[in-house]
Amino acid sequence: MELKKILLGIEGIKAKGNVNIDIVGIEKNSKEVKNGFLFVAIKGFSTDGHQFVENAIENGAICVMLEEGCDFKSLNIPDNVTVLMVKDTRAALAICSANFYGNPSSQLKLIGVTGTKGKTTTTFMIKEILEKAGKKVGLIGTIATYMNGKKVKESDRTTPESLELQQTFRQMVDAGVEVVVMEVSSQSLKLHRVDKCEFDIVLFTNFSEDHISEKEHPDMKDYFNSKLKLFEMCKTGIVNADDLYAAKIPKIFPESNIVTYGIDNFANVLAKDITITNSYVDFRVKIIDKNERIKTGIPGRFSVYNSLAAICVAQKFGISVENILQALEEVRVPGRSELVDNKMELTIMIDYAHSPESLQNILQAAKSYTRGRVICVFGCGGDRDSGKRPIMGEISGKIADYTIITSDNPRTEEPQKIVEQIEQGVKKTKGKYEVVVDRTEAIEHAIKMANKRDIIILAGKGHEPYQEINGTKYPFDERIIVKDIIDKNTNKK
């Protein structure tokens, strides 16, 4: 594609060299550059792409894009390489990528879901409903990218970088996908990853403190304002009327067409007569002009909110009540309040909860609907924030009836050291607990002590099918481990 066409929409470009050239590809990783490529230097948090300009040129880059303020004089750029200087290379990369791949999001119905919690489950619910209605659907999110019912790639972040995102949209268009539902993180909005995406519907689930750090958001105001950018990109929105922050959005964007959902406050789509058990929730909601009873096999009050959000999207698409009912009853989300069917008929839940807030939320939810004991099996990842370990221990000690402290992904740390730090927090409470460092043995211990009235929560690993120890990822799928343990114990009887 002509360089001039790739640059359409970028303001204030300064160019040195020939701009009448054809570009065969775009890259921000110098190692992936090939002959005829445009290399875009991104200044990251840990590495600066400008340091790799010469490597990119050696690999075949015929044009390099740099950010204003870089040390241009220190770069040894040959005269036959075109140099472009822009104000913000991240923002420019998003525009270049969309142009290069033919603005694929304009050829799709694109649904963006943001919020602190509930993004993953809500996107899976929407996907299930759309597929039940016969739509060809793509999903991009924290767990993986799906296309026409098949998982095509595991995810390493909630929302991909703009270049990868536009490549994926292009693949989806070429594969006949009609609708794409994607999780949109605050970071992706702040760092221009979703610039040039043409959203048809945007959705805001809820908002609470998270992602406040030097590398993410300096404060809650910046975090919220980053999420609000999604509503600047689309005039059709859906928001949670019960969330203090989300409820402000209709007033912030008065010109937009925004639908609300909720349980406690007035909303366009309102849930009533809610029943929550340890294996499902059901509730009554008006769809079109008729009250319907909705049931979903994901327990917890938050599951009602996620279902309502998905119903709002379904109504925008005119999907039948039958498809909505069937989809929400059947939907399962890998590692998100995921119930594991088993021969012993125990209630065993796998959940990705790996932060203090998420652990507290899942345990409090389980405590509210479980008739027996809440048995929590969890650890903390190595080479990550060690300060949260005693905090999470204290949370489990206070809420769970029994805590089994175990290993998670120890990475390069000593597992024993991690569990001891968690144990410091549990000791502050009167909660019953024990330490079983080997995670498989910990799960087996929980299964042996549980009865049908109890719930076992395996927290932290969620959808991950591995355990990372000293740089190696070993197979560790908790669904398989639960099945093997139960098979072994039932065969003994």
Secondary structure in CASP SS format (residue, H / E / C, confidence):
PFRMAT SS
TARGET T0000
AUTHOR 0000-0000-0000
METHOD secondary structure of the structure
MODEL  1
M C 1.00
E E 1.00
L H 1.00
K H 1.00
K H 1.00
I H 1.00
L C 1.00
L C 1.00
G C 1.00
I C 1.00
E C 1.00
G C 1.00
I C 1.00
K E 1.00
A E 1.00
K E 1.00
G C 1.00
N C 1.00
V C 1.00
N C 1.00
I C 1.00
D E 1.00
I C 1.00
V C 1.00
G E 1.00
I E 1.00
E E 1.00
K C 1.00
N C 1.00
S H 1.00
K H 1.00
E H 1.00
V C 1.00
K C 1.00
N C 1.00
G C 1.00
F E 1.00
L E 1.00
F E 1.00
V E 1.00
A C 1.00
I C 1.00
K E 1.00
G C 1.00
F C 1.00
S C 1.00
T C 1.00
D E 1.00
G H 1.00
H H 1.00
Q H 1.00
F H 1.00
V H 1.00
E H 1.00
N H 1.00
A H 1.00
I H 1.00
E H 1.00
N C 1.00
G C 1.00
A E 1.00
I E 1.00
C E 1.00
V E 1.00
M E 1.00
L E 1.00
E E 1.00
E C 1.00
G C 1.00
C C 1.00
D C 1.00
F H 1.00
K H 1.00
S H 1.00
L C 1.00
N C 1.00
I C 1.00
P C 1.00
D C 1.00
N C 1.00
V C 1.00
T E 1.00
V E 1.00
L E 1.00
M E 1.00
V E 1.00
K C 1.00
D C 1.00
T H 1.00
R H 1.00
A H 1.00
A H 1.00
L H 1.00
A H 1.00
I H 1.00
C H 1.00
S H 1.00
A H 1.00
N H 1.00
F H 1.00
Y C 1.00
G C 1.00
N C 1.00
P H 1.00
S H 1.00
S H 1.00
Q H 1.00
L C 1.00
K E 1.00
L E 1.00
I E 1.00
G E 1.00
V E 1.00
T E 1.00
G C 1.00
T C 1.00
K C 1.00
G C 1.00
K H 1.00
T H 1.00
T H 1.00
T H 1.00
T H 1.00
F H 1.00
M H 1.00
I H 1.00
K H 1.00
E H 1.00
I H 1.00
L H 1.00
E H 1.00
K H 1.00
A C 1.00
G C 1.00
K C 1.00
K C 1.00
V E 1.00
G E 1.00
L E 1.00
I E 1.00
G C 1.00
T C 1.00
I C 1.00
A E 1.00
T E 1.00
Y E 1.00
M E 1.00
N C 1.00
G C 1.00
K E 1.00
K E 1.00
V E 1.00
K E 1.00
E E 1.00
S C 1.00
D C 1.00
R C 1.00
T C 1.00
T C 1.00
P C 1.00
E C 1.00
S H 1.00
L H 1.00
E H 1.00
L H 1.00
Q H 1.00
Q H 1.00
T H 1.00
F H 1.00
R H 1.00
Q H 1.00
M H 1.00
V H 1.00
D H 1.00
A C 1.00
G C 1.00
V C 1.00
E C 1.00
V E 1.00
V E 1.00
V E 1.00
M E 1.00
E E 1.00
V C 1.00
S C 1.00
S H 1.00
Q H 1.00
S H 1.00
L H 1.00
K H 1.00
L C 1.00
H C 1.00
R C 1.00
V C 1.00
D C 1.00
K C 1.00
C C 1.00
E C 1.00
F C 1.00
D C 1.00
I E 1.00
V E 1.00
L E 1.00
F E 1.00
T C 1.00
N C 1.00
F C 1.00
S C 1.00
E C 1.00
D C 1.00
H C 1.00
I E 1.00
S C 1.00
E C 1.00
K C 1.00
E C 1.00
H E 1.00
P C 1.00
D C 1.00
M H 1.00
K H 1.00
D H 1.00
Y H 1.00
F H 1.00
N H 1.00
S H 1.00
K H 1.00
L H 1.00
K H 1.00
L H 1.00
F H 1.00
E H 1.00
M C 1.00
C C 1.00
K C 1.00
T E 1.00
G E 1.00
I E 1.00
V E 1.00
N E 1.00
A C 1.00
D C 1.00
D C 1.00
L C 1.00
Y C 1.00
A H 1.00
A H 1.00
K H 1.00
I H 1.00
P H 1.00
K H 1.00
I H 1.00
F C 1.00
P C 1.00
E C 1.00
S C 1.00
N E 1.00
I E 1.00
V E 1.00
T E 1.00
Y E 1.00
G E 1.00
I C 1.00
D C 1.00
N C 1.00
F C 1.00
A C 1.00
N C 1.00
V E 1.00
L E 1.00
A E 1.00
K E 1.00
D E 1.00
I E 1.00
T E 1.00
I E 1.00
T C 1.00
N C 1.00
S C 1.00
Y C 1.00
V E 1.00
D E 1.00
F E 1.00
R E 1.00
V E 1.00
K E 1.00
I E 1.00
I C 1.00
D C 1.00
K E 1.00
N E 1.00
E E 1.00
R E 1.00
I E 1.00
K E 1.00
T E 1.00
G C 1.00
I C 1.00
P C 1.00
G C 1.00
R H 1.00
F H 1.00
S H 1.00
V H 1.00
Y H 1.00
N H 1.00
S H 1.00
L H 1.00
A H 1.00
A H 1.00
I H 1.00
C H 1.00
V H 1.00
A H 1.00
Q H 1.00
K H 1.00
F C 1.00
G C 1.00
I C 1.00
S C 1.00
V H 1.00
E H 1.00
N H 1.00
I H 1.00
L H 1.00
Q H 1.00
A H 1.00
L H 1.00
E H 1.00
E H 1.00
V C 1.00
R C 1.00
V C 1.00
P C 1.00
G C 1.00
R C 1.00
S C 1.00
E E 1.00
L E 1.00
V C 1.00
D C 1.00
N C 1.00
K C 1.00
M C 1.00
E C 1.00
L C 1.00
T E 1.00
I E 1.00
M E 1.00
I E 1.00
D E 1.00
Y C 1.00
A C 1.00
H C 1.00
S C 1.00
P H 1.00
E H 1.00
S H 1.00
L H 1.00
Q H 1.00
N H 1.00
I H 1.00
L H 1.00
Q H 1.00
A H 1.00
A H 1.00
K H 1.00
S H 1.00
Y H 1.00
T C 1.00
R C 1.00
G C 1.00
R C 1.00
V E 1.00
I E 1.00
C E 1.00
V E 1.00
F E 1.00
G C 1.00
C C 1.00
G C 1.00
G C 1.00
D C 1.00
R C 1.00
D C 1.00
S C 1.00
G C 1.00
K H 1.00
R H 1.00
P H 1.00
I H 1.00
M H 1.00
G H 1.00
E H 1.00
I H 1.00
S H 1.00
G H 1.00
K H 1.00
I H 1.00
A C 1.00
D C 1.00
Y E 1.00
T E 1.00
I E 1.00
I E 1.00
T C 1.00
S C 1.00
D C 1.00
N C 1.00
P C 1.00
R E 1.00
T C 1.00
E C 1.00
E C 1.00
P H 1.00
Q H 1.00
K H 1.00
I H 1.00
V H 1.00
E H 1.00
Q H 1.00
I H 1.00
E H 1.00
Q H 1.00
G H 1.00
V H 1.00
K C 1.00
K C 1.00
T C 1.00
K C 1.00
G C 1.00
K E 1.00
Y E 1.00
E E 1.00
V E 1.00
V C 1.00
V C 1.00
D C 1.00
R H 1.00
T H 1.00
E H 1.00
A H 1.00
I H 1.00
E H 1.00
H H 1.00
A H 1.00
I H 1.00
K H 1.00
M H 1.00
A C 1.00
N C 1.00
K C 1.00
R C 1.00
D C 1.00
I E 1.00
I E 1.00
I E 1.00
L E 1.00
A E 1.00
G C 1.00
K C 1.00
G C 1.00
H C 1.00
E C 1.00
P C 1.00
Y E 1.00
Q E 1.00
E E 1.00
I E 1.00
N C 1.00
G C 1.00
T E 1.00
K E 1.00
Y E 1.00
P E 1.00
F C 1.00
D C 1.00
E H 1.00
R H 1.00
I H 1.00
I H 1.00
V H 1.00
K H 1.00
D H 1.00
I H 1.00
I H 1.00
D H 1.00
K H 1.00
N H 1.00
T H 1.00
N H 1.00
K H 1.00
K C 1.00
END
